[in-house]
Amino acid sequence: MSTTVPSTRPADDRSSAPDAPVLSVRDLEVAYRTGKNQRVRALRGVSFDLYPETSLALVGESGCGKTTLGLALLRLLPTLGEITGGSIEFTGEDGQRRDVTAMTSSQLRRWRWSEAAMVFQGAQNAFNPVLTVGQQMADTLRDHATHRISRREIAERSGEALRSVRLEPSRVLSSYPHELSGGMKQRALIATGLLLNPRLLVLDEPTTALDILTQRTVIDLLAELREIHRFAMIFISHDLALAAELADRVITMYAGTVVETGSTRDIFSAPRHPYTSKLINAVPPVKGDLPELASIPGAPPSLATLPPGCPFAPRCELVTDACREAEPALIPLEQRERDMTHAAACIHHDQVHHERKVIARA
């Protein structure tokens, strides 16, 4: 059994090899049971590496597999979902690589929150409504810390985590979730995720349902926390401006698979998959003149009955007979180090013309 690094490590102690990925995902497959002996493949052959202190955004329409991927990474899939293939390897600060898919329940309990944590979508639903925020933070520390933790340490660490997200502990710890505003709940949820200083933080739609000013606060806060705690981050978002501002790298997902990946500059300045280009064109810029917006025709395909060949073919203006014959693999376009290679799963990638750019929030 692998040894877990004590959760009392200082925030700036990142001792593992800087060139080793924190997370290495290969050919990940996830299926949901929909009936007797029936399964729907929700993820199909997803592969990527995430390096220390980097940020990865997962973008795409609803139902493309973003949240399923986030849940699968921490083995938090609902009862009807299961990992049916592939591997998820996590490299701790001790340099040891561990296969997340092979971890036992007790190993997962120690690993979650102490080394990899998730901030769920919808803070009101993520918190237990009949327990105070302080009680829930204490439960997280007691259940996932790698050593016995005293009440005094619980109070100190909970207070420190809340202050790091600009919340007053005396106000928040004794409050029930419904007594806090949406922005306060979201920040309290982020503080709970960072209680044990994990090496990996997964955020599912961290700014959903927040007003524009509160979204700005959360964005600035996440950037500041990354500088302080130096964690690697994966965030799932429909907000392309948020992805453009916070991500080092972007993965576009469609029909349960990766259709384009590259640096933020690659994706938003020169996308090479028609779906990525259309996603960007469908979003209004946050400043400047309002250009004509173009919706994506049609609807995403049913995962139970995918079309032959490229899953985007029925909605694509560049489609040819070759597109319908076989699903294209990711084609490397520009080779770079640390998994920053720009790649697109489109045989017509050289015909994708793009003029719009996503502008980060002012």
C-alpha positions, 0 to 999 in steps of 0.5 A: 500500500502506498504511503500518504504524505501527512496533511501537515505539510507546508503549502510551499513544500512541493518536493516531487519531480517537477516534470512528472505529471500530477495526473496521467489519464489514458484511454479512460472509458466510463459507462452508465447502466440504463437498463438490464444489461444495457450501458451507455458509454459516457466517456470514450478513450479520454487521455491527457496529462496534468502537470504540477501547478498548471490549470486545465479547463474542460469545455463543451455543451451540456452532456458532452462528458465534462462532469462525468470526467471530473467525477471519474477522476476522484472515483465519485461516479453515481451508483449507475456509473462505472469506469469500464476501461483505461487508467488514472494515475496520480503522482504524489509529492513523494514521487510515488505513482498510484493507480486511482482505479485500483484503490480500495475504499480505505485508500480512496478515503485517505487520498480524497481531500488530502491529495485530490479534492473536488468543489461541486457545482451548486454550493447550496446542494453540496453543503448539508443544510442541517449542519453548520459550515463549521461542523462540515469542515470539521467532519472533512478534517476528521475523516480525511486527515492522515493523523488524529486531529484535535479540536483546537487544530480543527478550529485553527485550520478551518479559520485559516481556510476561511480567511484565505477566501476572504471570509470571517470565521466567526461569522461563517463557522456557526452559520448554516448554509442557507444563512450565507449568500451564494458567493459566500457559500461558494467561497466556503466550499472552496475553503473546504476543498483546500482544508488539507492542502491537496495537490489537485483541485477539481472544480465543477462550474465554480461560478454558476448562478453567481452575479457578475461581481461575485464571479469576478471575486471568485475568479480573482480568488482562484488565481490568488489561491493557486499562487499561494497553494501551488495546486494543479487545477481542473475546472469544468465550465461553460464560461469560455471567458473564464477558461480563457482567463484561468486556464493554461490549457483547454480540452474541448469535449464532444459526445464523450471524447476529446475533439481538440486540446491545446494551450489557451492561446491555441484554442481561443486564437486558432481553433482547428476543430469546427466544433471549438470554433462554433462554440467560440462564435456562439458566445458574445464578447464581454467588451467591444462591439457585439458581432453577429452570433452564430448558433450551432445547428442541430443538437448533440447526438444521443450517446446511446446511438452515436452516428457513424464516423465523426460524432460532429458530422451531422452538424458540421459544415465541412463534412464529407463522406470520409468524415462518416466512414471512421471517427478521426483520432486526435491529430497533433498539429504542433508538438510541444512539451508538457502536454501542450501539443495542439491536436484536433480530431478533424481530418479537415482541420486545415479548413477551419477558419476563425476570426473571433477571439474570446476576450477574458473578463475585464 
